[in-house]
């Protein structure tokens, strides 16, 4: 049967009068008739014959095909093809019409032919897949990639630009060269379904997920995934599949795993009219996806990693105990499994980006290793943000609702800021550069206001000041995102001085950056610049205390890095560096001494010790030891008594860190170093030894050389609630070269 006769058979019978074809395409626009679609002309969608076809005397050809863009696979030269649907080991063949479009044009390349033809009986190498998966590869064609954002220099830009300027209607089925979609989802293999079942077995204990997610948002407003998202994802999961997950029937779990796989293979379809609840609902309940499952697992793992082992949450209703370490690692491993499922399904959406970001944090909290795996996974996070176009201008329109625009701003700010922290830590160039990014400051809205609608949202927006800050003095996730963006942009400028090939007039640029640091800090709302003694005298909530400390310490850490650059590359003095380190250590100790913070935010406290406290304490310890070995008439920049007391308290705090903490090793290495420095200061060597080593000490303890050690720069890796800072403290000690008498013979014996 010819294509024309087939379509004529499907033509709708005439009616009493003309009417609009109300059938819509997958992109939500009205369907065009076949002549208009093929000619790329605008159709007025009238039935039984559109105006354009009637005017051109093509009424007999004016038909509306049911699925005009459906592509089928070929099988040799037959007039029909067989489409494979794999269910277990059975293969169901369905005959479909072969259209001329399916035949490669004469002279087309072999590559084009290979891409269009996929014989049903073609097999693919199975490698190390389980036996049950090898047969399932028959008839499976790889899904087409979803490319995501493509800019003005991409191969598709010419087509896109001219398609609009020449009045050519976009592809009726919504195909876009920048966002290539699948012709059909690839069948899910048996072993993949079973892997999904293994993950779903964790959801037998609903009570555990309920109490952990509730506690997580009680002490923390999340990282990039806000409470309304997690709450609705969980509600949809339990309401739809709660019985199946409780009973753990193997057949039902397999069916559920298959369904989640199928959902994950489909792109999320929404527009600017969607409410937050409607948008979240796309990924839960009947639309449950592996991204959603993984986010629930990650939430439990993140909280578990932050609390102490003796927290009551690790006690079940029957009195049995849950191992904090085992629970955290189990949640991390299964979250990673879901992440692998999403990669297999070629997922590219906001949920996937959130999962990448938060699972990376969970991974480093578990392992505590500063390795290339952390660098590589963070790179995948940043690449996904770019692929989603988050580096371009974001604003609500007919395609994207307001709440999602604001969430995307927050997510990109978090990614950009983490990139600067990672670059500082590893001493590598940043991967997200503001020269190529349109950095938009998110509004300082609470999570509740962010997902609100109508009058409630209008009132929330009206309560913001002209700069977008909230005027109520509340510190929420939006507040933190804004403050950290400002300091991260400055950090990028400092990284250019430290790591760039041509730094130009270093001292002049450093002076400009230093002034900018002060100006940006003073422009913050007054409640974010509150004095520490006043703030903690008011006994602020733990999270607010932590965020206030983060705001102030991030600016000080940025100043420390700038001073280190000047010391290393311009030979500047150490006086300002030491003064900043004193303030940073004092603020860190103020935070650490809050026992309520230690109870609920243990992982964050240990992070503060590693990223801020250990960095500043090491600077002060070196300066103190240098003073002790200097002539008595040399100017003292440190009070011996106050410095010894501060370092002693910090050493005591370092000893309280649990062995399961990801920062444990580096903190204990730092503790041993500081303790031995204190022992040396408090028990000075014999007089002869001191005098014989004075000249050597003065020469080798030159501040630019000591403070230019790589680990100092790497120690400053400050992310709001972000990637861990676990480095080898002994690497710094190796650079000090103790065996050559830099601290004198007595100091060398400390190690």
PAKOL-935453 format. One record per residue (C-alpha): x negated, z negated, y. Coordinates in steps of 0.001 Angstrom, whole numbers, plus 500000, padded with zeros to 6 digits. Layout:
REM residues N
XZY
...
***
This chain:
REM residues 751
500000500000500000
498588500968503383
498053498424506132
500722500132508293
503408500223505628
502653496607504741
503091495491508329
506247497575508797
507803495822505847
507109492494507533
508602493609510856
511464491392511989
514919492998512003
516322493904515416
518399491350517215
521070491548519860
518523491625522666
514842491163523569
513328487729523158
509913486100523392
507893485666520211
507453481896520102
504955481861517256
501630480440518368
498100481026517235
495721478301516171
494444477944519723
497973477167520948
498552480462522778
501384482862521997
500677485482519375
500110489093520465
501414492159518662
498971494141516543
498466497144518911
497770494848521883
495542492588519815
493401495434518501
493185497099521916
492280493794523595
495176494233526012
497420491558527407
500728491339525553
503947489942527029
504982488734523523
508464490261523691
510390491025520508
511347493201518782
509042495428520888
506700494269523633
506924495940527029
503496497558526778
504213499211523403
507634500360524599
506070501933527684
503453503709525535
506032504947522995
504495502857520205
507598500917519260
507205501662515551
503729500131515550
504659496998517511
504578494315514854
503533490680514799
501380490014511720
501617486640510035
497838486104509883
496063488979511634
492608487431511559
492588486464507884
489401487690506235
489167488177502493
486255488581500133
485655491867498337
485207492489494670
483423495811494178
485735498699495272
488999497321494003
492098497455496176
492593493744495796
490340490723495863
490367487462494014
490057484288496034
488656481350494124
490165477925494385
488186475366492459
490067472385491090
488018470552488540
486809473258486157
489737475642486616
489641478698488856
492899480099490235
492841483758491308
495157484951494060
495547488687494840
495443489592498498
495740492824500415
492506494627501220
492429495978504752
490143498644506219
488495495908508314
487081494412505127
485101497585504371
481619497769505913
481212500595508369
479082503543507350
475477502979508251
475819499214508469
472788497252507416
472404495694504006
472425492283505679
475854493008507152
477106494150503770
475756491054502072
477416488844504651
480804490511504150
480683490718500370
480691487635498193
481665488518494629
483789485897492944
481533485710489932
478408485190492020
476606481953491228
474196479917493316
471275477784492251
472353474264491450
468977472557491574
469265468879490700
473036468682491001
474893466869488221
476266469018485364
479823468680486617
478812470323489877
476968473337488514
480042475213487266
481925474450490451
479507476606492424
481057479757490962
483079481563493586
482055479198496396
481086480926499619
479213478996502257
481296478025505293
480452479648508585
478706477353510997
480367475859514039
477718476610516635
478997474448519465
477904474817523094
475915477941523978
474627478457527512
474149481347529900
471037482725528173
472597482820524701
473343486036522857
477079485490523304
477032485048527081
477319488775527887
480434489117525770
482002485981527193
481318486822530833
482557490413530659
485563489485528588
486884487549531548
485856489832534407
487172493038532831
490606491613532132
490142491732528361
492285489230526541
490452486723524434
490601487060520683
494221486273519728
493152483925516963
490975481923519294
487697483060517761
484859482464520159
481322483676519715
480135480285520966
482319478354518526
482244480298515282
484706478891512773
485110478983509035
487065481745507358
488116479126504807
486805475692503796
484298475669500965
485675474030497802
484537470448497322
482438469863494230
483219467264491576
480128465202492243
480904465125495974
484377463810495243
482873461108493034
480416460129495753
483387459708498055
485119457543495456
482068455279495325
482336454751499086
486082454094498937
485536451310496393
484157449186499233
487590449120500864
489184447021498141
488646443894500246
490761444546503326
490382440963504549
486640441451504995
487074444538507177
489813442883509225
487883439740510077
484592441534510740
486075444147513072
488065441474514918
484972439296515355
482837442280516418
485009443052519402
485541439377520184
481844438887520936
480885442459521803
482771445361523342
481133447744520922
478367450223521515
479835453673522048
482956453263519892
485551451206521754
487969448709520199
491153450837520498
489490453543518400
488366451247515576
491640449336515618
493809452444515248
491509454029512661
491804450887510550
495571450621511027
496080454204509900
493818453735506899
495544450612505594
499077451765506383
498662455029504495
496239454176501695
496178450374501578
497887450145498175
495611452753496590
492492451079497955
493656447670496756
494555448851493247
491435451039492906
493104453467490502
490403456087489691
492787459062489781
494256458050493136
490816457401494608
489677460847493491
492715462433495102
492064460459498285
488399461457498308
489391465111497907
491830464787500795
489275463169503087
486797465921502255
489381468575503099
490226466874506396
486562466567507345
486056470294506825
488710471062509433
487968470907513174
489921468491515333
492554470363517348
493779468853520600
494274469663524268
494329467938527620
497867466644527144
496887464340524270
497098460603524818
494372458374523423
496636457249520602
497512460831519684
493869461853519682
492737458924517540
495648459555515187
494175462952514290
491412461203512326
493304458524510431
496328458212508186
497066461608506653
494210463058508730
491600460511507565
488045461843507814
484653460674506577
483612460076510179
486404457506510474
485518455832507181
481870455603508207
482647454079511606
484565451256509910
481631450622507572
479155450723510443
481159448178512431
480942445658509585
477236446335509135
476437445928512817
478173442574513063
476606441361509830
473146442186511141
473744440283514385
474975436960513001
473107434121511353
473197433701507579
475182430461507857
477958431883510019
481423430978508599
482379434653508460
480188435041505377
482400432599503463
485345434109501589
488772432480501345
487950431268497830
484793429578499090
482344432110497675
479433433202499837
478558436703500982
474898437570501333
474296438715504895
471324440871503927
473072442551500998
476241443190502986
474347444729505898
472320446998503648
475358448014501615
477277448996504725
474287450886506094
473734452815502853
477378453834502539
477601454746506208
474617457022505632
476408458537502632
479397459382504831
477025460836507388
475681463113504678
479256464142503808
479833465090507448
476671467155507558
477767468965504393
481155469669505975
479403470974509109
481157468429511281
480771468686515049
482994466403517103
482964463206519142
483480460948516126
480451462475514432
478310461907517521
479439458282517736
478647457831514068
475153459250514503
474432456902517391
475745453711515836
474434454383512324
470965454879513791
471169451457515377
472345449932512109
469544451596510186
466853450155512414
468462446726512339
468201446834508557
464716448275508165
463015447105511320
460548449980510993
459419452069513945
458908455239511965
459469458940512321
462815458536510564
464078456676513634
462670459332515929
464170462140513849
467615460599513529
467785459881517222
466828463507517770
469820464580515709
471987462385517915
470669463966521103
470956467476519655
474579466851518719
475346465637522242
473936468897523601
475813470970521004
479038469342522192
478180470313525762
477986466741527030
475037467658529261
477290469916531349
479916468985533929
482689466957532334
486120466755533900
489700466521532619
491454469859532215
493956471616529986
491592471249527025
490168467719527400
492144464567528308
490893462075530885
490040459242528485
487886461528526324
485988462809529355
485088459238530296
484090458380526726
481879461457526631
480224460408529879
479499456988528410
478164458494525197
475842460887526976
474587458140529277
473828456022526197
472006458951524575
470030459752527715
469055456116528207
468051455651524580
465903458760524811
463928457228527677
463513453978525788
462321455793522670
459939457967524665
458462454852526242
458124453168522876
456456456070521083
454560457380524093
456117460806523576
457791463179526053
461544462659526476
463932465106524842
466848464825527265
465513465756530707
467628465267533818
466484468613535194
468620470236532492
471428467693532389
474316467045534727
474243463272534584
477688461990535510
478212458293536112
481165456977534085
483831455023535923
483618451240535676
486854450890533703
487630448457530919
488375449893527480
492026448951527897
492286450773531220
490432453754529813
493104454497527200
496058453586529415
498457456140530878
500771456721533804
501153454050536437
498872451594534647
496006454088534730
496675454968538374
496490451303539340
493236450873537426
491695453855539202
492923452619542573
491196449262542009
487735450886541884
485590451093544995
484289454328546505
481284454315544156
483387453847541031
482560450145540450
485281447690539508
486084445188542245
487097442312539969
483551441258539099
484102441834535379
481146443072533333
482281445539530692
480815448427528747
481383450847531614
479515448528533982
476543448402531674
476500452185531152
476285452737534907
473473450244535510
471386451521532644
471748455148533720
470214454385537117
467190452619535673
466731455273532967
466544458045535552
463747456111537238
462119455571533856
461964459338533347
460009459702536597
457547457043535432
457165458741532052
456228461921533872
453441460028535629
452284458362532426
452571461272529999
452715464366532202
449908466893532401
449777467026536200
450825463863537986
449828465127541453
449317462403544056
449749459519541618
449649456617544059
452041458273546511
454564459100543803
454222455639542294
454937454098545692
458079456197546063
459261455192542596
458550451528543311
460679451671546458
463411453451544525
463470450679541911
464088448087544606
466697450188546384
468663450912543219
468678447259542229
469885446132545659
472678448721545560
474136447152542431
477292445069543004
476546441503543988
477892440016540752
475284442007538804
472423440576540893
473421436949540475
470688434325540328
469986433228536756
470201429516537464
473570429975539142
474879432257536422
473953430000533558
475079426947535443
478544428495535391
478288428913531610
479321432543531513
480548434036528238
477681434984525897
478152438715526335
478205438501530143
475064436374530120
473324438898527921
474306441817530109
473204440088533289
469859439434531674
469661443030530492
470318444404533958
467617442343535611
465067442647532798
465455446408532543
464457446799536185
461528444428535730
460392446218532580
460453449495534470
458252447929537151
455877446695534444
455477450203533061
454825451594536532
452168448960537205
450504449726533874
450338453398534819
448638452479538110
446196450149536356
445315452697533720
445158455865535825
444381454638539330
442403451451538701
444889449198540497
444675445415540348
446676443208537991
448176440736540467
451576442419540760
451725443046537020
451166439365536293
453828438253538768
456411440581537214
455460439359533735
455997435738534833
459526436487536014
460321438504532895
459169435753530537
461068433126532521
464299435122532291
463755435775528596
463318432070527908
466479431298529869
468403433613527562
466716432449524359
467486428799525055
471221429527525050
472244428329521584
475643430011521792
473866433334522176
471680432575519179
474788431937517092
476711435109517868
474054437559519013
470989436736516948
469822440333516575
470094440892520314
468152437725521074
465340438753518754
465380442155520439
464958440494523839
462003438536522503
460351441681521145
461083444083523978
460796441795527003
459421438396526049
456551439440523794
455463442111526245
455301439769529216
453914436851527173
451031438995525935
450166439996529508
450186436356530621
448181435233527590
445442437773528306
445338436801531979
445259433088531125
442391433556528697
440542435655531263
440939432881533843
439624430271531414
436468432301530854
435929433163534528
433754431247537001
435501428235538595
435389429789542070
437461432830541019
440988433014542447
443604431856539910
446753433966539821
448357431762537158
449102428061537032
447389426859533868
449911424107533186
453049426193533765
451719429152531792
450718427023528803
454135425343528791
455991428655528999
453934430273526262
454312427191524057
458102427276524350
458121430990523597
455927430501520519
458389427882519288
461302430291519779
459475433013517871
459179430664514920
462963430326514682
463602434005513832
465098434589510397
463052436578507891
465905439057507409
465742440085511055
464421443578511668
462037442254514328
460660439457512166
457260440956511319
456276442007514817
457513438742516311
455505436712513806
452395438773514486
452910438133518173
453500434450517485
450196434138515622
448365435900518427
449875433734521181
449377430544519184
445697431230518716
445257432111522372
446827428756523247
444592426976520748
441568428575522382
442695427628525886
443535424037524951
440386423514522870
437653425304524841
434377426193523066
431139424292523520
429540424560526939
426569426536525670
428749429090523989
430786429512527131
427794430069529375
426149432489526949
429248434650526834
430270434560530486
428729437883531416
430162439626528397
433610438197529027
433642439292532655
432656442803531688
434915443379528714
437980441627530031
438469444176532786
442243444320533215
442720448098533226
441087448352529804
442899445408528253
446298446211529693
446014449897528919
446276449171525193
448904451464523640
451073448730522233
451921447274525650
453636450479526586
455254450736523187
456491447180523295
458836448009526168
461665449711524326
464773448318525924
468196449705524927
471466447864525793
472513447408522190
470316449984520703
467470451096518502
465105448302517332
461623447760518781
459471446957515771
455815447815516329
452538446783514788
451242444056517051
447893444083515269
447321447626516537
446969446133519990
444585443515518662
442451446273517141
442156447839520597
440999444511522015
437991444690519636
437578440955519186
434525441284516989
432473442551519939
432844439348521904
435610440306524330
437052436811524044
433766435203523136
432743434035519674
435336431289519600
438121433739520419
436895436088517703
437211433305515115
440900432922515960
441600435904513733
***
